Amino acid sequence: MGLIFTNHAINRLHNRGISQEKAYETFAHPDGQLNGKIPGSVKFYKKYDEQRIEVVAKKNEKGEWVVFSCWSKLKEKTPFHYQEPLLQKIIGKLVRKIFK
């Protein structure tokens, strides 16, 4: 099954140290899935040891799955607080408007 990654999603994967292979594995063989915040989107999740990877995707007008964000959560919270750069926030908002 093919999967399209937006530039935003690829940047998120790179910034968060997640491989495209793990993101694809999470999408193709999730432990579970939930409705995403954007209408029609789906959040797929899978646990890997101490890490839970989440992939948000939606089908486009051609019926192809498009990943537009991805992140990981650790079981233990760390004191590190990631603040999203302004350009990434803007791109994320544009992607959400496109897939409405």
C-alpha positions as protocol buffer text, in pm:
chain_id: "A"
residue {
  index: 1
  type: MET
  ca { x: 0 y: 0 z: 0 }
}
residue {
  index: 2
  type: GLY
  ca { x: 144 y: 338 z: -101 }
}
residue {
  index: 3
  type: LEU
  ca { x: 169 y: 629 z: 137 }
}
residue {
  index: 4
  type: ILE
  ca { x: 239 y: 992 z: 54 }
}
residue {
  index: 5
  type: PHE
  ca { x: 429 y: 1209 z: 303 }
}
residue {
  index: 6
  type: THR
  ca { x: 390 y: 1588 z: 290 }
}
residue {
  index: 7
  type: ASN
  ca { x: 703 y: 1800 z: 328 }
}
residue {
  index: 8
  type: HIS
  ca { x: 568 y: 1902 z: 670 }
}
residue {
  index: 9
  type: ALA
  ca { x: 544 y: 1537 z: 777 }
}
residue {
  index: 10
  type: ILE
  ca { x: 896 y: 1461 z: 651 }
}
residue {
  index: 11
  type: ASN
  ca { x: 1031 y: 1759 z: 847 }
}
residue {
  index: 12
  type: ARG
  ca { x: 848 y: 1637 z: 1158 }
}
residue {
  index: 13
  type: LEU
  ca { x: 993 y: 1288 z: 1119 }
}
residue {
  index: 14
  type: HIS
  ca { x: 1344 y: 1427 z: 1078 }
}
residue {
  index: 15
  type: ASN
  ca { x: 1313 y: 1673 z: 1371 }
}
residue {
  index: 16
  type: ARG
  ca { x: 1177 y: 1403 z: 1598 }
}
residue {
  index: 17
  type: GLY
  ca { x: 1419 y: 1126 z: 1499 }
}
residue {
  index: 18
  type: ILE
  ca { x: 1152 y: 896 z: 1353 }
}
residue {
  index: 19
  type: SER
  ca { x: 1226 y: 699 z: 1036 }
}
residue {
  index: 20
  type: GLN
  ca { x: 979 y: 689 z: 748 }
}
residue {
  index: 21
  type: GLU
  ca { x: 988 y: 310 z: 784 }
}
residue {
  index: 22
  type: LYS
  ca { x: 860 y: 331 z: 1144 }
}
residue {
  index: 23
  type: ALA
  ca { x: 594 y: 581 z: 1042 }
}
residue {
  index: 24
  type: TYR
  ca { x: 483 y: 349 z: 760 }
}
residue {
  index: 25
  type: GLU
  ca { x: 482 y: 48 z: 996 }
}
residue {
  index: 26
  type: THR
  ca { x: 268 y: 248 z: 1239 }
}
residue {
  index: 27
  type: PHE
  ca { x: 23 y: 335 z: 960 }
}
residue {
  index: 28
  type: ALA
  ca { x: 13 y: -13 z: 801 }
}
residue {
  index: 29
  type: HIS
  ca { x: 2 y: -218 z: 1124 }
}
residue {
  index: 30
  type: PRO
  ca { x: -122 y: 7 z: 1405 }
}
residue {
  index: 31
  type: ASP
  ca { x: -204 y: -103 z: 1758 }
}
residue {
  index: 32
  type: GLY
  ca { x: -508 y: 119 z: 1719 }
}
residue {
  index: 33
  type: GLN
  ca { x: -654 y: 423 z: 1551 }
}
residue {
  index: 34
  type: LEU
  ca { x: -866 y: 723 z: 1644 }
}
residue {
  index: 35
  type: ASN
  ca { x: -1046 y: 995 z: 1454 }
}
residue {
  index: 36
  type: GLY
  ca { x: -814 y: 1291 z: 1395 }
}
residue {
  index: 37
  type: LYS
  ca { x: -895 y: 1651 z: 1482 }
}
residue {
  index: 38
  type: ILE
  ca { x: -935 y: 1738 z: 1114 }
}
residue {
  index: 39
  type: PRO
  ca { x: -1257 y: 1594 z: 966 }
}
residue {
  index: 40
  type: GLY
  ca { x: -1181 y: 1274 z: 775 }
}
residue {
  index: 41
  type: SER
  ca { x: -833 y: 1234 z: 923 }
}
residue {
  index: 42
  type: VAL
  ca { x: -720 y: 931 z: 1122 }
}
residue {
  index: 43
  type: LYS
  ca { x: -455 y: 908 z: 1394 }
}
residue {
  index: 44
  type: PHE
  ca { x: -275 y: 571 z: 1382 }
}
residue {
  index: 45
  type: TYR
  ca { x: -62 y: 468 z: 1680 }
}
residue {
  index: 46
  type: LYS
  ca { x: 180 y: 190 z: 1765 }
}
residue {
  index: 47
  type: LYS
  ca { x: 397 y: 116 z: 2068 }
}
residue {
  index: 48
  type: TYR
  ca { x: 766 y: 40 z: 2028 }
}
residue {
  index: 49
  type: ASP
  ca { x: 923 y: -45 z: 2368 }
}
residue {
  index: 50
  type: GLU
  ca { x: 913 y: 284 z: 2564 }
}
residue {
  index: 51
  type: GLN
  ca { x: 791 y: 489 z: 2266 }
}
residue {
  index: 52
  type: ARG
  ca { x: 448 y: 537 z: 2111 }
}
residue {
  index: 53
  type: ILE
  ca { x: 452 y: 670 z: 1754 }
}
residue {
  index: 54
  type: GLU
  ca { x: 146 y: 849 z: 1619 }
}
residue {
  index: 55
  type: VAL
  ca { x: 81 y: 919 z: 1251 }
}
residue {
  index: 56
  type: VAL
  ca { x: -200 y: 1144 z: 1127 }
}
residue {
  index: 57
  type: ALA
  ca { x: -320 y: 1081 z: 772 }
}
residue {
  index: 58
  type: LYS
  ca { x: -616 y: 1145 z: 548 }
}
residue {
  index: 59
  type: LYS
  ca { x: -724 y: 1019 z: 206 }
}
residue {
  index: 60
  type: ASN
  ca { x: -695 y: 1273 z: -74 }
}
residue {
  index: 61
  type: GLU
  ca { x: -940 y: 1317 z: -364 }
}
residue {
  index: 62
  type: LYS
  ca { x: -773 y: 1025 z: -548 }
}
residue {
  index: 63
  type: GLY
  ca { x: -822 y: 793 z: -250 }
}
residue {
  index: 64
  type: GLU
  ca { x: -449 y: 792 z: -165 }
}
residue {
  index: 65
  type: TRP
  ca { x: -340 y: 812 z: 198 }
}
residue {
  index: 66
  type: VAL
  ca { x: -144 y: 1129 z: 279 }
}
residue {
  index: 67
  type: VAL
  ca { x: 51 y: 1167 z: 604 }
}
residue {
  index: 68
  type: PHE
  ca { x: 60 y: 1524 z: 725 }
}
residue {
  index: 69
  type: SER
  ca { x: 204 y: 1486 z: 1075 }
}
residue {
  index: 70
  type: CYS
  ca { x: 385 y: 1240 z: 1296 }
}
residue {
  index: 71
  type: TRP
  ca { x: 526 y: 1240 z: 1649 }
}
residue {
  index: 72
  type: SER
  ca { x: 636 y: 1013 z: 1928 }
}
residue {
  index: 73
  type: LYS
  ca { x: 554 y: 1002 z: 2295 }
}
residue {
  index: 74
  type: LEU
  ca { x: 774 y: 850 z: 2563 }
}
residue {
  index: 75
  type: LYS
  ca { x: 622 y: 673 z: 2862 }
}
residue {
  index: 76
  type: GLU
  ca { x: 817 y: 901 z: 3096 }
}
residue {
  index: 77
  type: LYS
  ca { x: 780 y: 1275 z: 3058 }
}
residue {
  index: 78
  type: THR
  ca { x: 1103 y: 1467 z: 3021 }
}
residue {
  index: 79
  type: PRO
  ca { x: 1157 y: 1827 z: 3132 }
}
residue {
  index: 80
  type: PHE
  ca { x: 1234 y: 1923 z: 2770 }
}
residue {
  index: 81
  type: HIS
  ca { x: 964 y: 2138 z: 2615 }
}
residue {
  index: 82
  type: TYR
  ca { x: 960 y: 2156 z: 2237 }
}
residue {
  index: 83
  type: GLN
  ca { x: 829 y: 2480 z: 2093 }
}
residue {
  index: 84
  type: GLU
  ca { x: 721 y: 2455 z: 1733 }
}
residue {
  index: 85
  type: PRO
  ca { x: 891 y: 2709 z: 1504 }
}
residue {
  index: 86
  type: LEU
  ca { x: 659 y: 2972 z: 1357 }
}
residue {
  index: 87
  type: LEU
  ca { x: 709 y: 2858 z: 996 }
}
residue {
  index: 88
  type: GLN
  ca { x: 612 y: 2501 z: 1089 }
}
residue {
  index: 89
  type: LYS
  ca { x: 298 y: 2630 z: 1264 }
}
residue {
  index: 90
  type: ILE
  ca { x: 199 y: 2823 z: 952 }
}
residue {
  index: 91
  type: ILE
  ca { x: 265 y: 2525 z: 723 }
}
residue {
  index: 92
  type: GLY
  ca { x: 64 y: 2300 z: 956 }
}
residue {
  index: 93
  type: LYS
  ca { x: -231 y: 2538 z: 945 }
}
residue {
  index: 94
  type: LEU
  ca { x: -215 y: 2553 z: 564 }
}
residue {
  index: 95
  type: VAL
  ca { x: -208 y: 2173 z: 539 }
}
residue {
  index: 96
  type: ARG
  ca { x: -511 y: 2147 z: 768 }
}
residue {
  index: 97
  type: LYS
  ca { x: -702 y: 2399 z: 553 }
}
residue {
  index: 98
  type: ILE
  ca { x: -614 y: 2212 z: 233 }
}
residue {
  index: 99
  type: PHE
  ca { x: -742 y: 1881 z: 374 }
}
residue {
  index: 100
  type: LYS
  ca { x: -1067 y: 2021 z: 519 }
}
